[in-house]
Amino acid sequence: MSNTLPNCPKCDSEYVYQDQSLLICPECSYEWDPIEIAAEETITVKDANGALLSDGDKVTVVKDLKIKASSQVIKIGTKALVRRVMDKKDHELDCKVDGVGEMMVTAKFVKKA
C-alpha cells in the first residue's frame, strides 16, 4: 500500500496518519492541518506598482539596473519574462531578460507588462 500523505514537515517521517482534518506524526507527535500548510507556502511577490507577480508573467524594468561584477546595465523599459518566483529576500524573480539572458531580479524594480 502506498502512502499518499506527505511526510512530516518537522522530522520528515513517512509514517504520518490522518485523524479527521489533521495529519499526525507518530514519531515526533507533530500535528498539522495540510490546508493551512499549503496556504502558508504560497509565495506572494509584488511589483513596483503593487501587482502580484507569478510564474510566466511578462515584466518591464522601471529603472536602470547595474549588473553585479559587470559594467553592463539593464536599461529602463527592458522587457523580461518571469520564469520562477522565489522566496528570497533580495532577488525574488528568476527572469529571462531581453538582451542580457538569465538572471535574478528584485521585484520592486519591475512592473507587470
Secondary structure in CASP SS format (residue, H / E / C, confidence):
PFRMAT SS
TARGET T0000
AUTHOR 0000-0000-0000
METHOD secondary structure of the structure
MODEL  1
M C 1.00
S C 1.00
N C 1.00
T C 1.00
L C 1.00
P C 1.00
N C 1.00
C C 1.00
P C 1.00
K C 1.00
C C 1.00
D C 1.00
S C 1.00
E C 1.00
Y C 1.00
V C 1.00
Y E 1.00
Q E 1.00
D E 1.00
Q C 1.00
S C 1.00
L E 1.00
L E 1.00
I E 1.00
C C 1.00
P C 1.00
E C 1.00
C C 1.00
S C 1.00
Y C 1.00
E E 1.00
W E 1.00
D C 1.00
P H 1.00
I H 1.00
E H 1.00
I H 1.00
A H 1.00
A H 1.00
E H 1.00
E C 1.00
T C 1.00
I C 1.00
T C 1.00
V E 1.00
K E 1.00
D C 1.00
A C 1.00
N C 1.00
G C 1.00
A C 1.00
L E 1.00
L E 1.00
S C 1.00
D C 1.00
G C 1.00
D C 1.00
K E 1.00
V E 1.00
T E 1.00
V E 1.00
V C 1.00
K C 1.00
D C 1.00
L E 1.00
K E 1.00
I C 1.00
K C 1.00
A C 1.00
S C 1.00
S C 1.00
Q C 1.00
V E 1.00
I E 1.00
K C 1.00
I C 1.00
G C 1.00
T C 1.00
K E 1.00
A E 1.00
L E 1.00
V E 1.00
R E 1.00
R E 1.00
V E 1.00
M C 1.00
D C 1.00
K C 1.00
K C 1.00
D C 1.00
H C 1.00
E C 1.00
L E 1.00
D E 1.00
C E 1.00
K E 1.00
V E 1.00
D C 1.00
G C 1.00
V C 1.00
G E 1.00
E E 1.00
M E 1.00
M E 1.00
V E 1.00
T C 1.00
A H 1.00
K H 1.00
F H 1.00
V E 1.00
K E 1.00
K E 1.00
A C 1.00
END
